[in-house]
Amino acid sequence: MYGKYNRTAPLPSSDCRSVGHSEPQGRGLRNIHSTFLVRAARALERRWLPATCLVCRSDATGTLDLCDSCVACFPRIEWASGADNTACLGCGAVSAARHLRCDGAGRPWCLACRQRAPLFRRTVAPWRYAYPIDGMIGALKQQRQRAIGRSLGLLLAEELRRVAATDALQPLLPDLVMAVPDHPARRAERQFSPAEDIASTVAGALAVEHASGAAIRVGDAGSLARRSRAERALAIRGAFRVDDSVFRRHVAVVDDVLTTGATSGELARECLDAGAASVELWVLARTALDA
């Protein structure tokens, strides 16, 4: 099914400096013209052709490129509720309600976050990493279907508005948004950053500054998929550098999937070390892995 996502072939790169290469001037101009034509064609498509759902290919609703039925299938994680799929506000870990304790504002916290100060002042992970969002994220990252990043970013922005409206103690949005940066080699391979696409969409929808380039990745830990929580934390240590644009500002870190939180947590430490007033985490989905 996900191999049919075909509304966005990857855009040609018109800025070779971002991947550390140089191009002859003629080829660079051709890439610029090609990018312009692709974007113009997509703008005309959106204006004159009916939108198609990225999951089931039926007619989509609004500007999301998703139909209401598929959005309703997204496996929601509850926030500030007594359901058995409630997420901790600090780390996003999903637990049965009996394992969480709510503060005076009704916000749930797990035992670990109650025993130590969490790195994040708030973690927002609206969905579980399951059908259909797992396949959508896979298509975004592996097949470069960038329309999916836009659609999921807009949905995440809607969830963030809801969370900000219901959190009595932390109702305000942050000062700036930054994506968890890819290693330069990985970004050159993909020719784009999925997390940057999501962060850019969310920042635009919420009218919050997108601090692209404020954080860089200086270490390549390789794949963390089969590593334990402790192994991930050790492998990612010291992998990021953050500039002074975060000083005394409230920062939101954006990523696609939250597993153990080792990567986003290391970036949060760098932001706090650089003088950030606070850091919160926004992700699309939370996996079931908690080890």
C-alpha positions in Angstrom: 0.0 0.0 0.0 2.6 2.5 1.0 4.6 2.0 -2.2 1.7 3.8 -3.9 2.4 7.1 -2.2 3.4 8.9 -5.4 2.4 12.5 -5.0 5.8 13.7 -4.1 8.9 12.5 -5.8 12.0 13.9 -4.0 12.8 17.4 -5.0 16.1 17.9 -6.8 18.7 19.6 -4.6 19.6 23.1 -5.7 22.0 23.8 -2.9 25.1 21.5 -3.2 26.8 23.2 -0.3 24.3 21.5 2.1 25.7 18.1 1.2 29.4 19.1 0.8 29.6 18.8 -3.0 30.1 21.2 -5.8 28.4 21.3 -9.2 29.1 22.9 -12.5 27.2 26.1 -12.8 25.0 24.9 -15.7 23.8 21.8 -13.8 23.1 23.9 -10.7 20.9 26.2 -12.8 19.1 23.2 -14.3 18.3 21.9 -10.8 17.0 25.3 -9.8 14.7 25.4 -12.8 13.6 21.8 -12.3 12.8 22.5 -8.6 10.7 25.6 -9.6 8.8 23.6 -12.2 8.1 20.7 -9.9 6.8 23.1 -7.2 4.7 25.0 -9.7 3.2 21.8 -11.0 2.3 20.7 -7.5 0.7 24.0 -6.7 -1.5 23.7 -9.8 -2.3 20.1 -8.8 -3.5 21.2 -5.4 -5.5 24.0 -6.8 -7.3 22.3 -9.6 -7.3 18.5 -8.9 -9.1 16.8 -6.1 -6.9 15.9 -3.2 -6.2 12.2 -2.7 -5.7 10.4 0.6 -2.1 9.3 1.0 -3.2 6.1 2.7 -6.3 4.7 0.9 -6.3 6.9 -2.3 -9.9 8.0 -1.8 -10.9 11.7 -1.8 -9.0 13.6 0.9 -10.4 16.2 3.3 -9.2 19.8 3.5 -5.5 20.4 3.0 -4.2 17.3 4.8 -4.1 14.9 1.9 -5.8 12.4 4.2 -9.4 11.3 4.5 -11.4 11.5 7.8 -11.7 7.7 7.9 -7.9 7.2 7.8 -7.2 9.9 10.3 -9.7 8.3 12.7 -7.7 5.0 12.4 -4.6 6.7 13.8 -3.8 4.8 17.1 -4.1 7.7 19.6 -2.2 7.9 22.9 -4.3 9.7 25.5 -2.9 12.6 27.4 -4.1 13.8 30.9 -6.7 11.0 31.1 -7.3 7.8 33.1 -7.2 5.5 30.1 -4.8 2.5 30.0 -2.9 4.0 27.1 -2.0 7.3 28.9 1.4 8.9 28.2 3.6 10.4 30.9 4.0 14.1 30.4 7.7 14.0 31.0 9.0 11.2 28.9 6.1 10.0 26.8 6.2 6.5 28.2 2.8 4.8 27.7 1.6 3.1 30.9 -1.6 1.8 32.5 -3.3 4.5 34.4 -2.5 2.7 37.7 1.2 3.3 37.1 0.8 7.1 36.7 0.2 9.8 39.2 -1.4 13.1 38.2 -0.4 16.4 39.6 -2.7 19.2 40.7 -3.6 20.1 37.1 -4.5 16.5 36.2 -1.3 15.9 34.2 0.1 12.3 34.4 3.7 11.5 35.4 5.4 8.1 35.6 7.4 7.0 38.6 10.8 7.7 37.0 9.9 11.3 36.1 8.4 11.8 39.6 11.7 10.6 41.2 14.0 12.8 39.1 13.6 16.0 37.2 12.8 15.1 33.5 14.8 16.7 30.7 11.6 17.8 29.0 9.1 20.1 30.5 6.5 18.4 28.3 6.5 15.5 25.8 3.8 15.4 23.1 3.5 12.1 21.3 -0.1 11.8 19.9 0.0 8.4 18.4 1.4 4.9 18.9 3.9 3.6 16.2 1.4 1.3 14.6 -0.8 1.1 11.5 -1.2 3.3 9.5 1.3 5.8 10.9 4.2 3.4 11.0 3.9 2.8 7.2 3.5 6.5 6.5 6.7 7.3 8.4 8.5 4.5 6.7 7.4 5.8 3.3 8.5 9.3 4.2 12.0 8.2 5.3 12.7 5.3 2.9 10.8 6.4 -0.2 11.2 10.1 0.2 7.5 10.8 0.0 7.7 14.3 1.4 4.0 15.0 1.2 3.6 12.6 4.1 5.9 14.8 6.2 3.7 17.8 5.4 0.4 16.0 6.2 1.7 14.5 9.5 3.3 17.9 10.4 -0.1 19.6 10.0 -1.8 16.9 12.1 0.8 17.3 14.8 0.3 21.0 14.9 -3.4 20.4 15.5 -2.6 18.1 18.4 -0.2 20.7 19.8 -2.9 23.4 19.8 -5.2 21.0 21.7 -2.5 20.2 24.3 -1.6 23.8 24.8 -5.2 24.7 25.3 -5.8 22.0 27.9 -2.5 22.3 29.9 -3.3 24.8 32.6 0.3 25.1 33.8 2.1 25.3 30.5 -0.4 26.7 28.0 2.1 28.7 25.9 4.0 27.5 22.8 7.8 27.6 22.8 9.9 30.4 21.3 11.5 28.2 18.6 11.3 24.8 17.1 14.3 22.7 16.0 14.5 19.2 14.5 16.7 16.5 15.7 19.5 16.8 13.1 20.6 14.0 10.9 24.3 13.2 10.5 25.5 15.0 7.3 26.3 11.8 5.6 22.7 10.5 6.2 21.2 13.8 5.0 23.3 13.7 1.9 22.2 10.2 1.2 18.5 11.1 1.5 18.8 14.6 0.1 16.5 15.9 2.8 15.8 15.5 6.5 12.4 14.0 7.5 12.5 15.6 10.9 13.3 19.0 9.3 10.3 18.7 7.0 8.0 17.9 10.0 9.5 20.7 12.1 9.2 23.3 9.3 5.5 22.4 8.7 4.7 22.5 12.4 6.5 25.8 13.0 4.7 27.4 10.0 1.3 26.1 11.2 1.9 27.4 14.7 3.7 30.6 13.7 6.7 29.7 15.8 10.3 30.3 14.7 11.9 27.4 12.9 15.6 27.3 14.0 17.0 25.3 11.1 20.7 24.9 11.6 20.7 25.8 15.3 21.8 22.2 16.1 24.2 20.0 14.2 25.2 16.4 14.6 28.9 15.8 15.0 28.9 12.1 15.8 27.5 9.2 13.8 26.2 6.5 16.2 25.0 4.4 13.3 21.7 2.5 13.6 20.3 2.4 17.1 17.4 0.1 16.2 18.5 -3.1 17.9 20.3 -1.5 20.9 19.1 -1.4 24.5 18.3 1.9 26.3 21.8 2.0 28.0 23.6 1.2 24.7 21.7 3.9 22.9 22.5 6.5 25.6 26.2 5.7 25.5 26.3 5.6 21.6 24.6 9.0 21.2 26.5 10.9 24.0 28.2 14.1 22.7 26.7 13.7 19.2 25.2 17.2 19.0 26.3 20.8 19.1 23.8 23.7 19.6 24.5 27.4 18.9 23.6 30.3 21.2 20.2 31.1 19.5 18.6 28.9 22.2 19.9 31.1 25.1 17.1 32.0 27.5 14.5 30.7 25.1 11.9 27.9 25.4 12.7 25.3 22.8 10.7 22.5 21.2 12.7 19.5 19.7 10.9 17.7 16.9 11.4 14.2 15.7 9.4 11.5 13.9 9.5 8.5 16.4 10.2 8.3 20.1 11.7 5.0 21.3 13.8 5.2 24.4 14.4 9.0 24.2 18.2 8.7 24.1 18.7 10.8 21.0 16.2 13.5 21.8 17.4 13.5 25.4 21.0 14.1 24.4 19.9 17.0 22.2 17.9 18.4 25.1 21.0 18.3 27.4 23.0 20.3 24.8 20.2 22.9 24.6 20.1 23.3 28.3 23.9 23.4 28.5 23.7 26.2 25.9 21.4 28.2 28.1 17.9 27.2 26.9 15.2 28.2 29.4 13.4 24.9 28.8 13.0 22.1 26.3 9.9 20.1 25.3 9.7 17.2 22.9 7.2 16.9 20.0 7.1 13.6 18.1 4.6 11.9 15.8 4.6 8.5 17.4 5.8 6.5 20.4 6.9 2.9 20.0 6.1 0.2 22.5 9.8 -0.4 23.3 10.7 0.7 26.8 13.9 -1.1 27.5 
